[in-house]
Amino acid sequence: MDLDMLNMFVIAGGTLAIPILAFVASFLLWPSALIRIYYWYWRRALGMQVRYANYDDYQFCYSYRGRPGYRPSILMLHGFSAHKDMWLSIVKFLPKNLHLVCVDMPGHEGTTRSDLDDYSISGQAKRIHQFVECIKLNKRPFHLVGTSMGGNVAGVYAAQYPEDICSLTLICPAGLPSTTDSKFIKQLREMQESKRIDRIPLIPSTPEEMADMLKLCSYVRFKVPQQILQGLVDVRIPHNEFYRKLFLEIVDEKSRHSLHENMSKIKAPTQVIWGKQDQVLDVSGASVLAGAIPDCHVYILENCGHSVVVERPRKTANLILEFLALLHSIDNKKQA
């Protein structure tokens, strides 16, 4: 092998080694940065663009894909301590010609956080209505999707602003009394009895607590490396004080059963999706909704926990599309 050829291999090897070493260093030293890059990459790969909308001095951060068309736009509301990018796993399985909007809920990620804001469920519903008006999403009725806390907000929104929406999907929504206490509710009771709020299961501050939260929220047991667990915690820790205040607000009597108090006012066709093995919010809530909302379609997913969006993204996307197709077919028959 001549010297030029040897030099070429050395240069090529060095060129390849730089990004590999950078990746390894990021993984070991800055796992939180790697997580942010991951979401940035998937937003770009899926064609989701990030934008900001302002209502007076309040800023909303959201991502979107597509333009309003003949099919309803879809607005997605995430759960407690999550962010707009949690929906990417579902966006992957939705048609690119659908108009999708995923917004950071009040106080989360890029949306304004203020100690003066009302973070009760009704207060959050009002903020989401401001966002909808900002981007003129309600020029035509849209389909609203919400999960967990976002499901609670979505249900209250549907009850309070019925003219804005044409249909509703609630995924393991909070805000309902249940006939059976979930593992999480039992933990909350124990926490209240001991008067300790320093260790709320949904607000981890160590990799071990993060692993426990993932086990609580998911039926599927994901093998998450220690470094990724650390990165997930690092991303959350700066926000944990806010999450604690928010949590105490939404479990307070004013918000705890907001969906239950408003469900009889929901007139839009409603789809309920729930993981049968949900340990955070018991699946019996689905029958509560089915008994109160006239046009309610319930789907219980076997071998699935609270994190339906993460555990069963393809199935969830298909259920939403099938539900919208069914409603479209019914509308066509009425017009015929």
N, C-alpha and C positions, 0 to 999 in steps of 0.2 A: 504494500500500500504506500503510495507516494505521499510526500509531505502536504501537498495541496489537498488531497483527499482527506488526510487525517485532520487538517485544520477545519475542513468543511464539517466533519462530524462533530468536532469540538464546539464549533460555533452553533451548529444546529442543536446539539445537546444543551448548550447553555441557554439558547433561546427558549427551548421547551421547558427548561428547569425553572426559569423565572416565574411564569404564571403558576406552575405547580407549587413552587415554594411559597408564592404569595397566597395561594388557596389554603395550603397547610397552615401557614402562619395565621391567616384570618380565622380558620377553624379553631386553632388552639388558643389564640390570644384575643381575638375579637369576634366571638361567635355571634354577638348581637348585630354586628355590621353585616355578617354573612346572611343573617335572616332578612335584614332590610334589602340586601341585594337580591335575595331570592324573590321577594314580593315585587320588586321593581322589574325583574326579568319576566315574571309571569304576567304582570300587567301589560308589558310591551308585547310579549308573545301572543296574548289573547286580544290585543287591540284595544285595551281599556285605557282611556286617557283621563288624567287627573285635572280637575278644574276647581275653581273657587267661586262661590256666590255670596253676595253680601246683602243682609237685611238690616238697614240702618248701620249700626256699628258692630253687628254680629256677623261672623264669617262661618260659612259652611264649606267643608271640603268633601268632594265627591269624585267618583270615577264613572265614566259612561262609555258606551259603545253603541254605534248605530244612530239612526234618526227616527223620530216619530213617523209611523206609517199607518197602514190600514189595520194592523194588529195593535192591541193596546201596548203602551209602554209598560215596563216593569220597574217598580221601585222596591229596593231591598233594604231592610232595616236589620242590622246585626244585633247581637246580644251583649250582655254585660261584659265590660272590659275588653271587648273585641274591637274590630275596625272594619272598614269597607272591604279590605282585601280578603276577609274570611270567605267571601262569596266566590272567589276565583275558581275554586274547585267545582262549583256548579256552572259558572259562566262557561267553562271549558266545554260543557255538553249542551249549551244553548245555541240556536242558530245565530249566525253573525248578522243577519238582517233584522233581528229583534232589537228594539231600543231598550237598553238596560241602563239603570242608574243605581249605583251603590253609594250611599252617603254615610259619612262618619256621624254617629249619633252625638247629641249634645255633650260637650266636654271630652269627647274621645278624639284621639289622633289629631287631625288637622282642623277640626271644628272648635270654635271658641269655647274656652273653659273659664267660667266666672263664678266666684263665690256668691254673687248676687242672683245667679240664675235659678230658676225653678226646675229641679231635676225629678220632681214627682212624675208619675206616668202621664198624667194629664198635661203637665208642663212640657214634657218632651213631645207629646202629640202636637201641641201648639207650635213648638219650634219646627217640627217637621212640616207642618202646614205652611209656615213662613218660607221654608226652603222650597216647597212645591210651588208656591206663588212666585218666588224669586226666579226660578228657571222655567216658569210657565208650563209646568208639567201637566197641570189640570185644565189645559185648553180642551183636552178630551179626557174622558174617564180612563184611569190607568189601573193596572193590576198591582196590588200591594202585597208584598211578602215580608214576613217578620219571623224571627226565631228567638225563643227564650224571652229576655226582656224586650227585645225588638218585636216579638210576637204580641206581647202585652200592649205595647205602644201602637202596633198596627191595628189591633182589635179596637182599641179606644178611638183611634183615628177614623176607622170605618164607621163607628157609631156616631162620632161628632161631625164628620165631614162626608156624609153619604154621597153627596153630589160629585165628589172628586174621584171616586173609585167605581170600577165596573165589577171587580171581583177581588177576592182575598185569599191568601194562603197563609195559614198559621202553622209554624213548625215548632212543636214542643213549647207552646207559649206559656209564659209565666202569668200570674194574675188570677189564678183559679184555686178554689178550695178543692181538695181531693179526699176521696174516701179512704185512701191508703197513704200513709206517710212514706215518703221516699227516704233513702239513706241520708241524703243531704238535709232534708227537713228534720230528721232525727238529730243530726249533728247540730243543727241550728238550735233546737230545743235545749240540748245539753249545754250549748254555749250560753244561751240566755239564762238558764238556771244557775250556771256558775258565774254569771255576770262578766264573762270574758269575751271581748270582741277583738282581741289582738291576733287571734288566729282564725280568720274566716276561710273556710276551705277553698273558696273561689278567688282568694287573693294570696297567692303563694309568694314567699320571699326567699326561698332556698330551692336548689334543684330537687331536693327530696320532696318538698311540698308541691313543687310543680309536677313531679311524677305522680303524686297522690291525686292531684286535681285531674290530670289526664285519665287516670284510672276511674275516677268518679264520673267523669263526663262521657267516657267512651266505653262501649261494650267490647269493641275490637281492641286488643292489646297491641299498641304500636311499640316497637322497640326503638326508643329514642336515646341516642348517645348522650353521655353525661355533658359533653361540651354544648350540645344543642339545648339541653335542659337549662344549662347555665345561661346561654344566650337568650332563651325565652324569659328567664327571670330578670336578666339585666335590662331587657327592653321594658319590662313592666314596673320594676322597682321605683323609678322616678314618678310613676303615676299612682302608686299604691295608696297614698293618703287620699287622693281624690276618689279612687275606687271604694275605699272604706266609707267615705261620706255618702257616696252615691248608693252603695249597698244598703246602708242604714235608712236612706230615704225611700228606696223602692220596697223595702220590707216593712216599712211603717204602715200603720193602719190606713193612711190616706191612699196608698198605692198598692198594698199587698194583694187586694182582690179587685183591682180596677177593671180587668177584663170581665170578670164575673158580673160586676155591677153594670157593665155596659153591653154585655153580649145580646141582650134581648132587643137592643136598638140596631143591631147589625142586620141590614136588609140585603146586602150584596151576596151573591152566591159565594159560598165559603168552602175552602178545602182545608182539612186538618191532617197534618202528617206528624206521626209520633213514633219514636223508637220504643218498642215493647219493653226493652230492658233499661229504660231511662231511670237512673238513680238520683237525678237532680229534681226533676218534676215528674211525678207519677203519671203513667199513661192513662189512668182513670179520668184525667182531665179531658180527654178526647170525648168521652161519653157525656160529660157535662156540657160541652159545646154542642154536640150533636142533638141534645135534648132541648137546646134553647134557640138555635139558629135554624130557621125553616129550611133553607136550601143548603144543607151541610153535607159534604162528602168526606168521609173519614178513611184514612189509610194508616194502618199499623204495620210498621216494618219489623220483621223478625230479626233477632240477633243484631240489634242496633240500640245504642244508648241515646244520651242527650245530644251528642254532637252529630246529629243527622247529616248536616251539610258536609262534614269531613268524612264520616264513615260511609255514607251512601250517596255520594254526589250525583252519579249517573242516574240512579233510581229516582232521586228527588227531582232532578231536572226533567226526566221523562214524565213524572207524575204531574208536574206543573204544566208541561206542554200538552199532555193529554187532557188535563182539566180545561185549559184555554181552548183547545180544539172542540171539546164537548160543548162549551158555552157558545162558541162560534156556530156550531151546528144547530143548536137550539134557537139561536137568534135568526139563522137563515130560515128555519122552519116557520118561525113566527111571521117572518116577512113574506113567505110564499103564499 
